Amino acid sequence: MTGEPARVRQMWHLVEPLHAVLYYAPAAFEEAAALGYDTEERWASYFAWRAAPLGAAGADEVVRTFHSFAPRVVNRHVPAGWAVADPDAVLAARLRAVDRTYRALFGYRVEGAGFAEAAALARRAAEAAAPGVPGGLGVANSALPWPDAPHLTLWQAATVLREHRGDGHIAALTGAGLDPVESLVSFAAVGAAPAEVFASRGWSAEEWGAARLRLQERGLLAADGAATDAGRELRAKVELRTDEEAAAPWRALGAPGRERLVELLGEPWLEAVGSGLLPSENTLGIGKV
């Protein structure tokens, strides 16, 4: 892949880890526990952190905007999570968790000129993501006030950009006729991650098997579960459309701005990826697509 789609995907690979550390960092679990969430597993806090920009969303809205989770998984945490802490309290704790996590990962540099410059560039890109998909997580995060501290601005911009891309990805999957579980099955079939990595999304073996059968009937999967040529072509089209939907922010930043942001975030990216916080295999196919 070359040209603008390749550049757009490169920028996603760059900002995604800087966003995703929230869901795994010890400070985030401590902040979630202080709010009253069960932190024996990560899902109660994950749904709270990620859904809070939507307000006190119901389960149906979270199922739609998160897309890949089985409704039964969402129903365990939404709307029950808002009885533990309201969305405004969650959003405040989310920024405290990011502040602590970034300071632990990057130290004194969060106060430096490099982070300030990176934050300004990332914010410029994020502000060009509007209007996005109505009712999506990108729009919801775009509507939040910007923090004052540059490192928090950088995290929020990364969040807007990844959720904006995610909204476009859901539109691309839907346009390709792939329902949530079929989206995961077809993604596993092209080698984005082993099938067991997607077990966290809560689909039963029966639901996963039924989705495989439906995709086989469409000629997208072979009998062994691997993607056919048609299946690979469809997924490539989905990823290309996702890149197209996500291109506006990076186009607005321009080549010099993109290149400078890559330069500024190279070392923090390496530290985030090398921190051990993030899983080596992920459901997003980072490094695989």
C-alpha positions as CSV (number, residue, x, y, z in Angstrom):
1,M,0.0,0.0,0.0
2,T,1.3,3.4,-1.0
3,G,0.2,7.0,-1.1
4,E,-2.2,8.7,1.3
5,P,-3.8,5.6,2.7
6,A,-0.4,4.3,3.8
7,R,0.4,7.6,5.5
8,V,-3.0,7.7,7.2
9,R,-2.5,4.1,8.5
10,Q,1.1,5.0,9.7
11,M,-0.4,7.9,11.7
12,W,-2.9,5.5,13.3
13,H,-0.2,3.1,14.3
14,L,1.6,6.0,15.8
15,V,-1.2,7.5,18.0
16,E,-3.0,4.3,19.0
17,P,-0.6,3.1,21.6
18,L,-0.4,6.6,23.1
19,H,-4.2,6.4,23.6
20,A,-4.5,2.7,24.6
21,V,-2.1,2.8,27.6
22,L,-5.1,4.1,29.6
23,Y,-6.8,0.7,29.5
24,Y,-3.9,-1.1,31.0
25,A,-2.0,1.3,33.3
26,P,-1.8,0.7,37.0
27,A,-2.7,4.3,37.7
28,A,-5.9,3.9,35.7
29,F,-7.0,0.9,37.8
30,E,-6.2,2.8,40.9
31,E,-8.3,5.7,39.8
32,A,-11.1,3.4,38.8
33,A,-11.0,1.6,42.2
34,A,-11.2,5.0,43.9
35,L,-14.4,5.7,42.0
36,G,-15.8,2.3,43.2
37,Y,-15.3,0.1,40.1
38,D,-14.4,-3.5,40.4
39,T,-10.8,-3.8,39.1
40,E,-10.4,-7.6,39.4
41,E,-10.7,-7.5,35.6
42,R,-10.3,-4.6,33.3
43,W,-13.7,-4.4,31.7
44,A,-15.7,-2.4,34.2
45,S,-13.2,0.4,34.0
46,Y,-12.7,0.0,30.2
47,F,-16.4,0.5,29.5
48,A,-16.5,3.5,31.9
49,W,-13.4,5.2,30.5
50,R,-14.4,4.7,26.9
51,A,-18.2,5.3,27.1
52,A,-18.1,8.4,29.4
53,P,-17.9,10.9,26.6
54,L,-21.3,9.7,25.4
55,G,-22.9,10.7,28.7
56,A,-25.0,8.2,30.7
57,A,-25.3,6.0,27.6
58,G,-27.5,2.9,27.6
59,A,-26.4,-0.6,26.6
60,D,-27.8,-0.3,23.1
61,E,-25.8,2.8,22.4
62,V,-22.6,1.3,23.7
63,V,-23.2,-1.9,21.7
64,R,-23.6,0.2,18.5
65,T,-20.7,2.6,19.1
66,F,-18.2,-0.1,20.3
67,H,-19.4,-2.5,17.6
68,S,-17.3,-5.6,18.3
69,F,-18.6,-6.6,21.8
70,A,-21.4,-9.2,22.3
71,P,-24.4,-7.4,23.8
72,R,-24.2,-9.7,26.9
73,V,-20.8,-8.3,27.7
74,V,-21.9,-4.7,27.5
75,N,-25.0,-5.4,29.5
76,R,-22.9,-6.5,32.5
77,H,-21.4,-3.1,32.7
78,V,-23.8,-0.6,31.1
79,P,-25.8,1.2,32.4
80,A,-24.8,-0.3,35.8
81,G,-21.5,1.5,35.7
82,W,-23.1,5.0,35.9
83,A,-24.6,4.0,39.3
84,V,-21.0,3.7,40.5
85,A,-19.8,7.0,39.1
86,D,-21.5,9.5,36.8
87,P,-19.8,10.3,33.4
88,D,-18.4,13.6,34.6
89,A,-16.7,12.0,37.5
90,V,-15.3,9.3,35.2
91,L,-14.0,11.9,32.7
92,A,-12.2,13.7,35.5
93,A,-10.7,10.5,36.8
94,R,-9.7,9.5,33.2
95,L,-7.6,12.6,32.9
96,R,-6.0,12.0,36.3
97,A,-5.2,8.5,35.2
98,V,-3.6,9.7,32.0
99,D,-1.6,12.4,33.8
100,R,-0.2,9.8,36.2
101,T,0.5,7.3,33.5
102,Y,2.2,9.7,31.1
103,R,4.3,11.1,34.0
104,A,5.3,7.5,34.9
105,L,6.1,6.6,31.3
106,F,7.7,9.8,30.0
107,G,8.9,11.6,33.2
108,Y,10.0,15.2,33.1
109,R,9.6,15.4,29.3
110,V,5.8,15.9,29.6
111,E,6.6,19.5,30.7
112,G,9.0,20.1,27.8
113,A,8.8,21.9,24.5
114,G,8.6,18.7,22.5
115,F,5.4,17.5,24.2
116,A,3.9,21.0,23.8
117,E,4.7,21.1,20.1
118,A,3.4,17.5,19.6
119,A,0.2,18.4,21.5
120,A,-0.4,21.5,19.3
121,L,0.0,19.5,16.1
122,A,-2.1,16.6,17.3
123,R,-4.8,19.0,18.4
124,R,-4.8,20.6,15.0
125,A,-5.3,17.3,13.4
126,A,-8.0,16.2,15.9
127,E,-10.0,19.5,15.3
128,A,-10.1,18.7,11.6
129,A,-11.8,15.4,12.4
130,A,-15.2,17.1,12.8
131,P,-18.0,16.5,12.0
132,G,-17.3,12.8,11.9
133,V,-20.1,10.2,12.3
134,P,-23.1,11.5,14.1
135,G,-23.5,9.8,17.5
136,G,-20.1,8.2,17.2
137,L,-17.3,8.1,19.8
138,G,-15.2,10.5,17.6
139,V,-17.8,13.2,17.8
140,A,-18.4,12.6,21.5
141,N,-14.7,13.0,22.3
142,S,-14.4,16.0,20.0
143,A,-17.1,17.8,22.1
144,L,-15.1,17.6,25.3
145,P,-13.2,20.6,26.6
146,W,-9.5,20.6,25.9
147,P,-7.2,20.1,28.9
148,D,-4.7,22.8,29.7
149,A,-1.6,20.6,30.1
150,P,0.1,19.7,26.8
151,H,0.5,16.0,27.7
152,L,-3.2,15.7,28.4
153,T,-4.0,17.6,25.2
154,L,-1.9,15.1,23.3
155,W,-3.7,12.1,24.9
156,Q,-7.1,13.7,24.2
157,A,-6.1,14.4,20.6
158,A,-4.9,10.8,20.1
159,T,-8.3,9.7,21.5
160,V,-10.3,11.8,19.2
161,L,-8.3,10.6,16.2
162,R,-8.5,6.9,17.1
163,E,-12.2,7.1,17.8
164,H,-12.8,9.1,14.6
165,R,-11.0,6.4,12.7
166,G,-13.0,3.7,14.6
167,D,-16.3,5.3,13.6
168,G,-15.3,5.2,10.0
169,H,-14.2,1.6,10.4
170,I,-17.6,0.6,11.7
171,A,-19.2,2.4,8.7
172,A,-16.8,0.5,6.4
173,L,-17.6,-2.9,8.0
174,T,-21.3,-2.2,7.8
175,G,-21.0,-1.2,4.2
176,A,-19.3,-4.5,3.5
177,G,-22.2,-6.4,4.9
178,L,-20.3,-7.6,8.0
179,D,-22.1,-7.7,11.3
180,P,-20.0,-7.4,14.6
181,V,-19.1,-11.0,15.0
182,E,-18.5,-11.5,11.3
183,S,-16.2,-8.5,11.4
184,L,-14.0,-10.3,14.0
185,V,-14.1,-13.7,12.3
186,S,-13.1,-12.2,9.0
187,F,-10.4,-10.2,10.6
188,A,-8.9,-13.2,12.3
189,A,-9.1,-15.1,9.0
190,V,-6.7,-12.6,7.4
191,G,-4.2,-13.0,10.2
192,A,-4.9,-9.8,12.1
193,A,-4.7,-11.8,15.4
194,P,-5.3,-15.4,16.5
195,A,-9.0,-16.2,17.0
196,E,-8.5,-16.6,20.7
197,V,-7.5,-13.0,21.0
198,F,-11.0,-12.0,20.1
199,A,-12.5,-14.1,22.9
200,S,-12.5,-10.9,25.0
201,R,-15.4,-9.6,22.9
202,G,-17.7,-12.2,24.5
203,W,-19.1,-14.1,21.5
204,S,-19.8,-17.8,22.2
205,A,-18.3,-20.6,20.3
206,E,-21.7,-21.2,18.7
207,E,-22.0,-17.6,17.6
208,W,-18.4,-17.6,16.3
209,G,-19.1,-20.8,14.4
210,A,-22.3,-19.5,12.9
211,A,-20.6,-16.4,11.7
212,R,-17.9,-18.6,10.0
213,L,-20.6,-20.5,8.3
214,R,-22.2,-17.4,7.0
215,L,-18.9,-16.1,5.6
216,Q,-18.2,-19.5,4.0
217,E,-21.6,-19.3,2.3
218,R,-20.6,-15.9,0.9
219,G,-17.3,-17.4,-0.4
220,L,-15.2,-15.3,2.0
221,L,-13.8,-18.1,4.1
222,A,-12.5,-21.5,3.3
223,A,-13.5,-24.7,5.1
224,D,-10.5,-24.4,7.5
225,G,-11.5,-20.8,8.5
226,A,-8.8,-19.0,6.5
227,A,-9.8,-16.2,4.2
228,T,-10.3,-16.9,0.6
229,D,-9.0,-14.5,-2.1
230,A,-12.5,-12.9,-2.0
231,G,-12.3,-12.6,1.7
232,R,-8.9,-11.0,1.7
233,E,-10.1,-8.6,-1.0
234,L,-13.1,-7.6,1.0
235,R,-11.1,-6.9,4.1
236,A,-8.6,-4.9,2.1
237,K,-11.4,-2.8,0.8
238,V,-12.7,-2.3,4.4
239,E,-9.3,-1.2,5.5
240,L,-8.8,1.1,2.5
241,R,-12.2,2.8,3.1
242,T,-11.3,3.1,6.8
243,D,-8.1,5.0,5.8
244,E,-10.1,7.2,3.5
245,E,-12.6,8.0,6.2
246,A,-9.7,8.8,8.6
247,A,-7.7,10.9,6.2
248,A,-9.2,14.4,6.7
249,P,-7.3,15.2,10.0
250,W,-3.9,14.2,8.5
251,R,-4.7,16.0,5.2
252,A,-5.4,19.2,7.2
253,L,-2.1,18.9,9.1
254,G,-0.2,18.7,5.8
255,A,3.0,16.8,5.1
256,P,5.3,19.0,7.1
257,G,3.1,18.8,10.2
258,R,2.7,15.0,9.9
259,E,6.4,14.5,9.5
260,R,7.2,16.7,12.5
261,L,4.6,14.9,14.6
262,V,6.2,11.5,13.7
263,E,9.6,12.9,14.7
264,L,8.3,14.2,18.0
265,L,6.4,11.1,19.0
266,G,8.9,8.5,17.9
267,E,10.6,8.2,21.3
268,P,7.3,8.3,23.3
269,W,5.8,5.7,21.0
270,L,8.8,3.4,21.6
271,E,8.5,3.8,25.3
272,A,4.7,3.2,25.3
273,V,5.1,0.1,23.2
274,G,8.1,-1.1,25.2
275,S,6.5,-0.4,28.6
276,G,5.0,-3.9,28.8
277,L,1.5,-2.4,29.4
278,L,0.1,-3.1,26.0
279,P,-0.7,-6.7,24.9
280,S,1.6,-8.1,22.2
281,E,-1.5,-9.4,20.2
282,N,-4.5,-7.0,19.9
283,T,-7.9,-7.0,18.3
284,L,-7.1,-4.0,16.2
285,G,-4.5,-5.7,14.1
286,I,-1.8,-3.1,14.9
287,G,1.3,-4.1,13.1
288,K,-0.6,-6.7,11.1
289,V,-2.8,-4.5,8.8
